[in-house]
């Protein structure tokens, strides 16, 4: 032991405490950097969501789409629906009310498909009606957040895979 270090002691921590300690030292250091697809038909909302996401150190790329149909076309062209495809650092933020295919319809299609079912999808909308929240929950959306988007809500889904208050709740963020 180097001189002057005789008072230092090594302390073993239980493994379940380590993430807590690591977070206080260097928050989210081990979190992967995500490619985020933003699906929003309103140009102003799309710009605000993108601006918010750019503040995150855990975002490596943001791609925007004005419709669910354009996102679906992108996913098909880039083999996201291909059998055995894996996209672990992909996250989708999608509005509910979109021209053509709705956000709820694409959510359903993506969650039911084996190649895209594990991609986290956050429903982002101004609609807080119980029916829409329940539909998003039933279709396995990873979170339902209202506009304006808060970075901590997106980070929660990145950290835990879910933004629902608890497993049985349909309460929105």
N, C-alpha and C positions, 0 to 999 in steps of 0.2 A: 504494500500500500504506500503511495507517495506520501512524503512528509506533509503533515498538516491535515491529512485525511483520516486520522485515527478516530475521529468522532463520527464519521459517516457510517451509516448502517444500511444494509440492503434489506428491503422489505418486499416480501412476496405478496402480490395481490391476487385475490380470486379472479379467474378469467372473466366472470360476468361484470366486474368493475372496470376492466381495462378500457372498453370503448368510452366509458364516461370520463376516465382520466385522459385518454388520448384526445377526446373532443375538447377538453379544457385547455390542453396544450396546443393543439393544432387542429381546429375544427375541420372535419370532413377531408382530412388529408388523404385517406385511402379511397375516397369516393371516385368512381370513374367519371370521365367527362362524356357527356351525352350529346347525341345528335337529336335535336328537337324539331318535330314537325308541328307547325302552328296552322290550324285550319280555322279561318275566320273570314267571313265575307265582307265585313265592314273594314275598310282600309284604315280608318283612324284607330279602331280597336286592335287591328293586326299590328300597326306600328307601335302602339303602346305596349302590347304584350312583348313584342320583339325587343323594345327598348328595356323593359324590365328584365327579360331573360339575359340580355347582354351583360348585366351587372353580376351575373353568377360566374364564379370561377369553375363551375362544374359543367359548363356548356361549351362544347367545342364547335358546334355548328348549328345554325338555325335556318330552317327552310320553311317558307310560308306558302300557303295554298289558299285561294279564295273560295274553294268548294271542296266537299268531300270527294266528289268525282275526280278532281285533279289529284288529290292525295292518293286515291285508289289506283289511278293510272300510273303514278310514280312508283307505288309499291309493286305493281305488277311488272313494270318495266325494269325494276331493280331486284327482281326475284324474291321479294319479301314473302310471297305466297307459295314459293317453291317448297316442295316437300323436304323437310330436314333443315330448312333455313333457320338461322339463329341471328338475332339482332339484340344482344343484351344491353347495349348502351343507346337504345333508341327510346324516345318518349314522345307521346302525342298529346298536344293540347288542342281540343276541338270544341267549337261552338255547337250548340244543339240545332239551331235554326239556320240552315244553309240552303241555297238554291239547289234543286236536283235532289240527290241523295242527302238525307238529313244526317246530322252527327250521331243521332241515336241509331239510325240504320247501319251506318258504317261501323260504329262501336259493336253492334251485334255481330256483323259479318266478321270483323277482325277477331273478336273474342271467341267465336265459334270455330275459327280456322286453326288447325294445329300449328301452323308455321307462324302465325301472328298473335295467337292467344295469350302469349306471355309478354307482349309489349305493353308497358304501362300506358294507359289512356286516361287523361284528365279531362273531364267535361268542364268547359269554361263558358259560362253564360250569365245573363242578367235575370233569367227566369228562375224564380225560387218556388214555383208551384210544386206541391207535393207529388203530383203525377209524374212530372219530369224527373224530379229527384229519385223517386221510386223506380222509374224505368231505368235510369242510369245505374242505380245500385243493383237491380235485378239482372242487368246485362253485364255485370262485373266490371264497371268502370272503376279505375283505381282511386279516383277522387272526383268530387263535384265541387267546384269553387266558383264563386260569383266574381264578376268583374267589378273593379279592376283586379288584375292578377297580382297576388303578393308572392314575392320570391320565397318566403318561408314555407308557403303551402306547396310550392313546386319542390323545394328541397326535402320536405317531409316525404313526398312520394319517392324521390330518389333514394332517401335513407331507408324507408320502411316498406316501400312497395304499395302503400295505401295512405290515403288522406281522409278516410272515413273515421269518425270519432271512435267507433269500436265495431267489431265484427257484425253485430246485429242491428246497427243503427243506420237510419237513412237520413240522419241529420246532415245538412250540408255545411261546408266550411264557410 
